[in-house]
Amino acid sequence: MTKDKREKSCLHITATVVKNTRLCSEHYSLTLKNDILANTTKPGQFVNLRIDGRDDLLLRRPFSVAMTRPAQSLFEIVYRVVGQGTRTMTGLSRGKKVDLIGPLGTGFHLPEESTNCLLVGGGVGVAPLWGLAAQLSKKKNRIVALLGFRSSDKVFGEDIFRKLRVETIVTTDDGSYGLKGFVSDHLGKVLNRPIDHAYVCGPNPMLKTILPMIRKAGIKGEVSLEERMGCGYGVCLSCVANIIEDGVVEKKRICTEGPVFDLEHVVLSDEP
């Protein structure tokens, strides 16, 4: 992305909190109102959010946009409470203003023609697939979603996919809900179906296991990478990924060249 294009897409915006809802034991959904972000954000892009009222929390927090509702000027992010910043976010109430930069990064690409699509998500990586599923559904694609969680109290978002008439398979590590085991334990059976394109988002341990499986099956696709980000727009160089281009491994900034990459080009350390 050129400097001019990057600066044009990085908009400093104030959004208004409409709703802040607990989804499960760890995750919350934050619905915000801003016409620009609701109408310009593509599935897979993210925003960088400032934690107001906390001078000790200097860095913004990156969050994928889970869903947009342009007609209502609404967009939604899902966050997991893991530290002081996200814990502070649980106190955001209706009417409060939120300081954001976005939309940032590259999003998912939709198939040009109706096809068979596979969505694979793990944990908070499930949320960015909501908006993608909505767009794919509008284009009459046939979709199956395979979602992985640690346990039943951490399951969220299954209803979103089902409302979009997506065939949805849920797994939990301990078997307390859905199928028992990791996503990788059940992916092989799904890959035996007619699948033309795969979209993946989740933690690195999951990606290291399932990306080789998808490649071996000869399925094209894209993957959204997760990484800690300092600035969110390519200046600090703190979030880099190894990407193969023309047979050469190059360092790419996840926040600008990503977070979505061709899954055939991503190099993850210690892949099986």
C-alpha distance (Angstrom), angle and dihedral (degrees) to the residues before:
residue distance angle dihedral
M1 . . .
T2 3.80 . .
K3 3.77 121.7 .
D4 3.81 92.5 -110.2
K5 3.80 93.2 51.1
R6 3.80 91.3 45.7
E7 3.79 93.5 51.6
K8 3.79 91.4 46.8
S9 3.82 91.8 54.0
C10 3.83 96.3 43.8
L11 3.78 102.7 81.4
H12 3.79 122.1 178.3
I13 3.78 102.3 -136.6
T14 3.78 141.5 172.9
A15 3.79 115.3 -143.2
T16 3.79 129.6 -172.7
V17 3.79 123.0 -127.1
V18 3.80 111.6 -118.6
K19 3.79 99.7 169.0
N20 3.82 138.5 -4.0
T21 3.80 110.1 -166.2
R22 3.78 133.1 177.8
L23 3.82 109.4 -127.0
C24 3.80 100.6 -177.5
S25 3.80 139.9 -27.4
E26 3.82 93.6 -56.3
H27 3.80 110.2 15.2
Y28 3.80 133.6 75.1
S29 3.78 132.3 -170.9
L30 3.82 116.5 -137.7
T31 3.81 114.6 -164.2
L32 3.79 114.1 -162.3
K33 3.79 135.0 -176.1
N34 3.79 122.2 -133.7
D35 3.78 123.6 130.0
I36 3.81 96.3 -148.8
L37 3.80 96.9 51.9
A38 3.80 93.0 40.9
N39 3.80 91.2 54.3
T40 3.81 102.6 37.4
T41 3.82 105.8 38.1
K42 3.80 116.4 102.9
P43 3.82 124.5 -155.1
G44 3.81 108.1 -83.9
Q45 3.81 96.9 29.3
F46 3.79 122.1 113.7
V47 3.80 144.0 -154.6
N48 3.80 130.8 -134.7
L49 3.78 111.8 -132.1
R50 3.78 127.4 -158.4
I51 3.80 118.0 -140.7
D52 3.81 102.1 -134.4
G53 3.78 122.2 -152.0
R54 3.81 93.4 27.8
D55 3.80 112.2 96.6
D56 3.80 89.1 177.7
L57 3.81 91.4 62.5
L58 3.79 100.7 69.5
L59 3.81 102.0 160.5
R60 3.78 122.0 76.5
R61 3.81 118.6 -121.2
P62 3.84 120.1 -122.9
F63 3.80 118.0 -135.6
S64 3.79 128.9 177.0
V65 3.78 114.9 -124.9
A66 3.79 104.9 -114.8
M67 3.79 100.0 -169.8
T68 3.79 140.7 -6.4
R69 3.80 129.3 -152.4
P70 3.81 103.5 -168.2
A71 3.81 95.5 -179.5
Q72 3.81 89.7 60.4
S73 3.84 95.0 35.3
L74 3.80 87.8 -120.8
F75 3.79 133.0 138.3
E76 3.78 131.3 176.4
I77 3.78 135.5 -145.5
V78 3.79 127.7 -171.6
Y79 3.78 119.9 -146.2
R80 3.77 134.5 -174.6
V81 3.80 118.1 -140.4
V82 3.81 104.2 -122.4
G83 3.80 106.3 136.4
Q84 3.80 147.6 0.4
G85 3.81 94.5 -64.2
T86 3.78 98.2 52.7
R87 3.81 90.8 38.7
T88 3.80 88.4 56.9
M89 3.81 89.3 50.7
T90 3.81 91.1 63.2
G91 3.81 86.5 71.3
L92 3.80 93.9 60.2
S93 3.80 105.3 118.1
R94 3.79 134.1 -169.7
G95 3.80 113.4 -66.9
K96 3.81 96.9 21.8
K97 3.80 118.5 129.6
V98 3.80 121.8 -121.6
D99 3.83 124.6 -159.1
L100 3.83 111.3 -136.6
I101 3.78 141.9 170.3
G102 3.78 115.2 -152.7
P103 2.90 172.6 -90.9
L104 3.80 89.7 -43.1
G105 3.79 135.0 177.2
T106 3.78 132.9 9.2
G107 3.78 122.8 -54.7
F108 3.79 135.8 -146.6
H109 3.80 119.9 -73.9
L110 3.79 118.6 -126.8
P111 3.81 121.1 -136.2
E112 3.79 113.5 -101.6
E113 3.80 91.0 -134.1
S114 3.79 133.5 32.5
T115 3.79 109.3 -82.8
N116 3.83 146.0 151.4
C117 3.80 110.7 -75.3
L118 3.79 132.0 -170.1
L119 3.80 121.6 -158.0
V120 3.81 117.9 -165.1
G121 3.79 120.0 -174.4
G122 3.77 136.6 168.4
G123 3.81 127.6 -163.6
V124 3.79 113.6 -41.6
G125 3.83 86.4 -3.3
V126 3.79 87.2 78.1
A127 3.82 92.4 72.3
P128 3.85 99.4 65.4
L129 3.80 87.7 56.5
W130 3.84 92.6 63.3
G131 3.77 95.5 76.2
L132 3.79 91.0 39.9
A133 3.81 90.8 53.2
A134 3.80 89.9 50.1
Q135 3.81 92.1 52.6
L136 3.80 93.3 44.7
S137 3.80 90.5 49.0
K138 3.80 91.7 53.2
K139 3.81 88.9 55.1
K140 3.82 91.2 53.4
N141 3.81 94.9 -113.0
R142 3.79 117.7 159.1
I143 3.80 107.9 -119.7
V144 3.79 137.9 -167.7
A145 3.81 119.8 -177.3
L146 3.80 123.9 -157.7
L147 3.81 111.0 -166.1
G148 3.79 127.8 -174.0
F149 3.81 130.1 -159.2
R150 3.79 135.3 166.0
S151 3.83 96.9 -122.1
S152 3.81 143.2 -16.6
D153 3.82 94.4 -87.6
K154 3.82 89.5 59.8
V155 3.81 97.6 50.7
F156 3.80 115.4 114.8
G157 3.78 140.5 153.2
E158 3.79 98.7 32.3
D159 3.81 89.3 120.9
I160 3.82 91.5 56.6
F161 3.80 92.0 60.5
R162 3.79 94.0 43.0
K163 3.83 91.5 52.4
L164 3.80 86.9 55.4
R165 3.82 88.6 52.6
V166 3.77 92.3 -113.4
E167 3.78 115.8 154.4
T168 3.80 99.8 -117.4
I169 3.79 127.9 -160.3
V170 3.81 117.8 -173.6
T171 3.79 125.2 -163.8
T172 3.79 130.8 -173.8
D173 3.79 125.4 -165.4
D174 3.81 92.6 -129.1
G175 3.81 97.8 36.9
S176 3.82 93.2 -118.0
Y177 3.82 89.6 132.3
G178 3.78 132.9 18.1
L179 3.79 118.0 -18.0
K180 3.79 119.0 -4.9
G181 3.78 118.3 -116.8
F182 3.76 141.2 31.8
V183 3.79 124.8 -43.1
S184 3.81 87.8 -106.7
D185 3.82 90.3 59.3
H186 3.80 90.8 64.1
L187 3.80 102.2 28.6
G188 3.80 94.5 86.5
K189 3.80 92.7 63.4
V190 3.81 91.2 48.9
L191 3.81 91.4 49.2
N192 3.81 89.0 59.0
R193 3.79 87.6 70.3
P194 3.81 124.1 83.4
I195 3.82 100.1 -80.6
D196 3.80 120.0 166.9
H197 3.81 103.1 172.6
A198 3.81 134.4 19.8
Y199 3.78 130.7 -157.9
V200 3.81 118.0 -165.6
C201 3.80 134.2 -173.0
G202 3.77 126.9 165.6
P203 3.80 147.4 92.7
N204 3.80 120.6 -40.0
P205 3.83 96.1 -108.7
M206 3.81 88.7 59.2
L207 3.81 92.8 45.1
K208 3.81 92.8 50.9
T209 3.79 89.6 58.0
I210 3.79 103.5 39.2
L211 3.81 103.8 36.9
P212 3.83 92.6 67.4
M213 3.82 88.8 49.1
I214 3.79 92.6 53.1
R215 3.81 92.1 45.7
K216 3.80 91.8 48.9
A217 3.80 88.7 53.6
G218 3.81 88.3 56.9
I219 3.80 93.7 -119.5
K220 3.78 120.4 148.5
G221 3.76 120.0 -141.0
E222 3.76 152.9 126.1
V223 3.77 135.2 -97.0
S224 3.79 130.7 -156.0
L225 3.81 111.4 -143.0
E226 3.79 125.3 -146.2
E227 3.79 120.7 -143.7
R228 3.81 141.2 148.3
M229 3.79 109.6 -94.6
G230 3.79 128.9 -159.1
C231 3.78 104.0 -170.3
G232 3.82 105.3 1.6
Y233 3.80 96.7 -139.4
G234 3.79 106.8 71.5
V235 3.80 105.1 -90.7
C236 3.81 104.7 103.9
L237 3.84 96.3 46.1
S238 3.81 91.0 -146.0
C239 3.81 95.9 129.3
V240 3.78 112.8 57.7
A241 3.79 133.7 154.3
N242 3.80 132.1 -164.2
I243 3.80 108.0 -113.4
I244 3.80 126.7 178.1
E245 3.80 115.4 -133.0
D246 3.81 120.8 173.2
G247 3.79 90.0 -14.9
V248 3.81 93.8 -53.0
V249 3.81 124.9 108.4
E250 3.79 110.5 -129.5
K251 3.78 133.7 -179.4
K252 3.82 111.9 -112.8
R253 3.78 127.6 -173.7
I254 3.79 109.2 -118.1
C255 3.80 92.6 -153.4
T256 3.82 95.4 57.2
E257 3.80 111.1 15.2
G258 3.83 86.6 36.1
P259 2.95 163.9 -22.8
V260 3.81 82.2 166.7
F261 3.82 116.5 54.8
D262 3.79 136.5 166.5
L263 3.81 102.6 -89.4
E264 3.80 91.2 -137.3
H265 3.82 90.2 61.7
V266 3.81 99.9 48.0
V267 3.81 116.8 103.5
L268 3.80 114.4 -160.4
S269 3.79 120.2 -173.2
D270 3.80 116.8 -111.8
E271 3.80 94.8 14.5
P272 3.80 109.4 170.9
